[in-house]
């Protein structure tokens, strides 16, 4: 009887593939990760929260610091309105530059396109006598056409986006000089139509109207990129264009869409710049190129760390605007603005690269964990069950006829 009991136990152990201690060890190993994993899990959660909302928190802290340092001038409604008004065009340009970045491309012609757009608007209204609504529509559509041309160069001519858009920008700058003949376009004694200048100078709810333009554009881009298939396709192309092509996404077409969207935004920003400046300055657009890319790249480290997004771009532009306004009111030298933009650009590129690498590591760790965890035994068990069922199943009925 004892021999039968021992042999049955050995048979049970050989059937289960382990010994009697296996369930206990499994319970121990299953309980152990529950305790220590709280530390790494909590660390990952903190890292996610800091990466997502860290830049937004820094924006609020920076505003509080400057408010304490300049209590009489900085935290006032006039100063806030001035910041919103002055930074609306850089914010729109940053949102426009962000769209090709989603696909992994760069549009270096945004600054030159801005200069041409505002000069063309002034030329059509002042020199040619066009109605200002028609002139604005032509300028915005022209910006979209330039964006399509950039997309064709990048997607079909297979020219690197840096080189293609830099060359296009030089051509646009030449067109700006040709239109203005190197001089400024100044309105006549009657000035510009008041309805046109109200596009920039008017207020809504006590705040400058251009701030609401930026908010509306950010919401539109958020909907397009985060809630519609168009945005998913653009993000897939930016993550892995080859994989996107293999799954059937028309990468060339959507790449052109991205550049066209950037051109439309640049055209609208040029109209606002013309309403703000009220003169045609052929060299003003180049000053907006660096702040636009600083905002777009720094925005990829916030809200959606590791990828360009509209909400993060708005937060990045906000922190840049607060920082610039603060250091200028503290009496910084004229070169401090360039130093601030250049240093922030280097920091933005570094943080964007770190966020992307961190996201890739997190994805690789999650994949490794899913492959090595206890759940990986389920497919094996299901395969063994299917094989056993196939071996014990009766043969199919014969279909031959006499």
C-alpha positions in Angstrom: 0.0 0.0 0.0 2.8 2.4 0.8 4.5 1.4 -2.4 1.3 2.2 -4.4 1.0 5.5 -2.6 4.6 6.6 -3.4 4.3 5.5 -7.0 1.0 7.4 -7.4 2.7 10.5 -5.9 5.6 10.1 -8.3 3.2 9.8 -11.2 1.3 12.9 -10.1 4.5 14.8 -9.9 5.6 13.7 -13.4 2.2 14.6 -14.7 2.2 18.1 -13.2 5.8 18.7 -14.3 7.1 19.6 -10.8 7.2 18.4 -7.2 5.0 19.0 -4.2 6.9 22.2 -3.4 6.1 23.8 -6.7 2.8 25.4 -5.6 4.4 26.8 -2.5 7.3 28.2 -4.5 4.9 29.6 -7.0 2.9 31.3 -4.3 6.1 32.7 -2.8 7.3 33.9 -6.2 3.9 35.3 -7.0 3.7 37.2 -3.7 7.2 38.5 -3.9 6.8 40.7 -7.0 3.7 42.3 -5.4 5.8 43.8 -2.7 9.0 45.0 -4.5 7.1 46.0 -7.6 5.5 48.8 -5.7 8.7 50.6 -5.7 9.4 50.5 -9.5 5.7 50.9 -10.3 5.5 54.0 -8.1 8.7 55.3 -9.7 7.3 54.8 -13.2 4.1 56.5 -12.2 6.0 59.5 -10.8 8.2 59.6 -13.9 5.1 59.6 -16.1 3.4 62.3 -14.1 6.6 64.5 -14.1 7.1 63.9 -17.8 3.5 64.7 -18.6 2.9 67.7 -16.4 6.4 68.8 -15.4 6.6 71.5 -18.0 3.2 72.8 -17.1 4.1 72.9 -13.4 7.3 74.7 -14.3 5.3 77.3 -16.2 3.2 78.0 -13.2 6.2 78.2 -10.9 8.0 80.5 -13.2 5.0 82.8 -13.3 4.9 82.8 -9.5 8.7 83.6 -9.3 8.5 86.6 -11.6 5.3 87.7 -9.9 7.1 87.8 -6.5 10.2 89.5 -8.0 8.1 92.1 -10.0 4.9 92.4 -8.0 3.9 95.8 -9.4 4.3 95.0 -13.1 4.3 91.3 -13.9 1.1 89.8 -12.4 -1.1 92.5 -13.9 -3.8 92.2 -16.5 -2.0 94.6 -18.8 1.1 92.5 -18.7 -0.8 89.3 -19.3 -2.6 90.8 -22.2 0.7 92.1 -23.6 2.3 88.6 -23.3 -0.7 87.0 -25.0 -0.7 89.5 -27.8 3.0 89.5 -28.5 3.4 85.7 -28.4 0.3 84.8 -30.4 2.1 84.8 -33.8 5.1 82.7 -32.5 2.6 80.3 -30.9 0.8 79.9 -34.2 4.0 79.4 -36.1 5.1 76.8 -33.5 1.9 74.9 -34.0 2.4 75.1 -37.8 6.0 73.8 -37.5 4.8 71.0 -35.2 2.6 69.4 -37.9 5.5 68.1 -40.1 7.5 67.2 -37.0 4.7 64.7 -36.2 5.7 62.8 -39.4 9.4 63.0 -38.6 10.0 65.9 -41.1 11.1 69.5 -40.6 9.8 72.6 -42.4 12.5 75.3 -42.2 10.7 77.5 -44.6 8.1 78.7 -42.0 10.0 81.9 -41.1 10.5 82.8 -44.8 6.9 81.9 -45.6 5.7 84.2 -42.8 7.7 87.1 -44.2 6.4 86.5 -47.7 2.8 86.1 -46.5 2.6 89.3 -44.6 4.4 91.3 -47.3 2.0 89.8 -49.9 -1.0 90.8 -47.8 0.3 94.4 -47.6 1.0 94.5 -51.3 -2.4 93.3 -52.3 -4.2 95.6 -49.9 -2.1 98.8 -50.2 -0.6 98.8 -53.6 -3.2 96.7 -55.6 -6.3 98.0 -53.8 -7.8 94.5 -53.2 -10.5 94.1 -50.6 -8.8 92.8 -47.5 -10.9 89.6 -47.1 -10.0 88.5 -50.6 -6.3 89.4 -50.0 -6.4 87.3 -46.8 -7.9 84.3 -48.5 -5.4 84.5 -51.3 -2.5 84.7 -48.9 -3.7 81.7 -46.8 -4.3 79.6 -49.9 -0.9 80.6 -51.2 0.6 79.3 -48.0 -1.1 76.0 -48.5 0.2 75.8 -52.0 3.8 76.4 -50.8 3.3 73.7 -48.3 2.1 71.2 -51.0 5.2 72.1 -53.0 7.4 71.3 -50.0 5.7 68.0 -49.6 6.2 67.1 -53.2 9.9 67.9 -52.9 10.2 65.7 -49.8 7.9 62.8 -50.6 8.3 62.4 -54.4 11.7 64.0 -55.2 13.1 62.3 -52.1 15.0 65.4 -51.0 15.7 65.6 -47.3 13.3 67.9 -45.5 16.1 70.1 -44.1 17.5 70.7 -47.6 14.2 70.9 -49.4 12.6 73.4 -47.1 15.7 75.4 -46.6 16.0 75.8 -50.4 12.3 76.7 -50.6 12.8 79.2 -47.9 15.6 80.9 -49.8 13.3 81.1 -52.9 10.5 82.6 -50.7 12.9 85.2 -49.3 13.9 86.1 -52.9 10.3 86.5 -53.8 9.8 88.8 -50.8 12.7 91.0 -51.9 11.3 91.0 -55.5 7.8 92.2 -54.3 9.1 94.9 -52.0 12.3 95.8 -54.0 14.1 95.7 -50.7 12.0 98.5 -49.2 9.1 98.6 -46.8 5.5 98.8 -47.9 3.9 101.7 -46.1 0.1 102.4 -46.2 -1.1 105.8 -47.5 -2.5 108.6 -45.4 -5.8 106.7 -44.8 -3.9 103.7 -43.4 -5.2 100.1 -43.5 -8.9 99.2 -43.3 -10.0 99.2 -39.6 -11.7 95.9 -40.0 -8.4 94.4 -41.1 -6.3 95.8 -38.2 -9.1 94.6 -35.8 -8.0 91.1 -36.7 -5.1 91.7 -34.3 -6.0 94.7 -32.2 -9.5 93.8 -31.0 -10.2 92.1 -27.7 -12.7 89.5 -26.5 -13.6 89.0 -22.9 -10.9 91.5 -22.0 -8.2 89.5 -23.7 -6.5 89.9 -27.1 -8.3 88.2 -29.9 -5.1 86.6 -31.3 -4.9 84.5 -28.1 -8.3 82.9 -29.0 -6.9 82.2 -32.5 -4.1 80.3 -31.0 -6.5 78.4 -28.7 -8.9 77.6 -31.5 -6.0 76.3 -33.7 -4.6 74.2 -30.9 -8.0 72.6 -30.3 -8.4 71.9 -34.1 -5.0 70.3 -34.2 -5.7 68.3 -31.0 -8.8 66.9 -32.6 -7.1 66.1 -35.9 -4.1 64.4 -34.3 -5.6 62.7 -31.2 -9.2 61.9 -32.2 -9.2 61.2 -36.0 -7.6 58.6 -38.2 -5.6 61.3 -39.9 -3.6 62.0 -36.7 -3.0 58.3 -36.1 -1.6 57.8 -39.6 0.7 60.8 -39.2 2.0 59.5 -35.8 2.6 56.0 -37.3 4.5 57.6 -40.2 6.6 59.6 -37.8 7.3 56.5 -35.7 8.1 54.1 -38.6 7.5 55.2 -42.1 8.4 51.7 -43.5 6.0 49.9 -41.3 3.3 52.5 -42.1 3.9 51.8 -45.8 3.7 48.0 -45.3 0.3 48.2 -43.5 -1.2 50.2 -46.4 -1.0 53.8 -45.2 -0.2 56.1 -48.1 2.8 57.8 -46.5 3.5 60.1 -49.4 0.0 61.5 -49.4 -0.2 62.1 -45.7 3.3 63.6 -45.7 2.0 66.2 -48.2 -1.0 66.8 -46.0 1.3 67.6 -43.1 3.3 70.2 -45.1 0.1 71.6 -46.6 -1.3 72.1 -43.1 1.9 73.8 -42.0 1.7 76.2 -45.0 -1.9 77.1 -44.2 -1.0 78.0 -40.7 1.9 80.0 -41.8 -0.3 81.9 -44.3 -2.8 82.8 -41.5 0.0 83.9 -39.2 1.3 86.1 -42.0 -2.1 87.8 -42.2 -2.0 88.5 -38.5 1.5 89.8 -38.7 0.5 92.2 -41.4 -2.4 93.4 -39.2 0.0 93.8 -36.3 2.9 95.5 -38.1 0.7 97.5 -40.5 3.8 97.8 -42.7 5.5 95.4 -45.0 9.0 94.5 -43.7 10.8 92.1 -46.0 13.2 90.8 -43.3 10.9 90.4 -40.3 9.9 86.7 -40.9 13.3 85.2 -40.1 13.2 86.4 -36.5 10.3 84.0 -35.9 12.0 80.8 -37.1 14.0 79.9 -34.0 11.2 80.6 -31.5 8.8 78.4 -33.6 11.1 75.4 -33.5 11.9 75.9 -29.8 8.2 75.8 -29.0 7.5 72.8 -31.3 10.4 70.7 -30.0 10.0 71.7 -26.4 6.3 70.9 -26.6 7.2 67.3 -27.5 8.4 66.8 -23.9 5.1 67.7 -22.3 1.6 66.3 -22.1 2.5 63.6 -24.6 6.2 63.1 -23.8 8.2 61.7 -26.7 6.0 63.0 -29.6 5.0 66.4 -30.9 1.5 67.4 -29.8 -0.6 70.6 -29.8 -1.2 70.9 -26.1 2.5 70.5 -25.3 3.4 73.1 -27.9 1.0 75.6 -26.3 2.6 74.9 -22.9 6.1 75.3 -24.3 5.2 78.6 -25.9 3.7 79.8 -22.6 6.8 79.1 -20.6 9.0 80.8 -23.3 6.7 83.8 -23.3 6.8 84.1 -19.5 10.5 83.6 -19.3 11.2 86.2 -22.0 8.8 88.7 -20.5 10.3 88.2 -17.0 14.0 88.6 -18.0 13.2 91.7 -20.1 11.3 93.3 -17.2 14.3 92.5 -14.9 16.5 94.6 -17.2 18.2 92.0 -19.3 20.5 93.1 -22.2 19.3 93.0 -25.8 21.2 89.8 -26.5 19.5 87.9 -23.7 16.6 87.0 -26.0 18.8 85.2 -28.5 20.7 83.5 -25.6 17.4 82.4 -24.0 16.0 81.0 -27.3 19.2 79.3 -28.3 19.7 77.7 -24.9 16.1 76.6 -24.7 16.4 75.0 -28.2 19.3 72.9 -27.1 17.5 71.9 -24.0 14.4 71.1 -26.0 16.2 68.9 -28.4 18.0 67.1 -25.6 14.7 66.5 -23.6 12.9 65.5 -26.7 15.5 62.8 -27.5 15.5 61.6 -23.9 11.7 61.4 -23.8 11.7 59.4 -27.0 14.4 57.0 -25.7 12.6 56.6 -22.4 9.4 55.8 -24.2 11.1 53.1 -26.4 12.7 51.6 -23.3 9.3 51.5 -21.5 7.7 49.8 -24.5 10.6 47.2 -24.7 10.3 46.5 -21.0 6.6 46.0 -21.3 7.0 43.6 -24.2 9.7 41.7 -22.4 7.6 41.4 -19.3 4.6 40.2 -21.2 6.7 37.5 -23.0 8.4 36.2 -19.9 5.4 36.4 -17.5 3.2 33.5 -16.3 0.7 34.5 -19.0 3.1 33.3 -21.7 2.3 29.7 -20.7 -1.3 30.1 -21.8 -0.5 29.9 -25.5 1.5 26.7 -24.9 -1.3 25.1 -22.9 -3.8 26.0 -25.6 -1.6 24.5 -28.3 -1.2 21.3 -26.3 -4.9 21.1 -25.7 -5.6 21.6 -29.4 -3.1 18.9 -30.3 -4.6 16.4 -27.8 -8.1 17.2 -29.1 -7.0 16.6 -32.6 -5.4 13.3 -31.8 -8.5 12.0 -29.9 -11.1 13.3 -32.4 -12.8 10.7 -34.6 -11.8 10.7 -38.3 -14.0 12.7 -40.6 -16.6 10.8 -42.5 -15.6 9.5 -45.9 -16.7 11.5 -48.8 -16.1 8.9 -51.5 -18.9 7.3 -53.4 -19.3 4.0 -54.9 
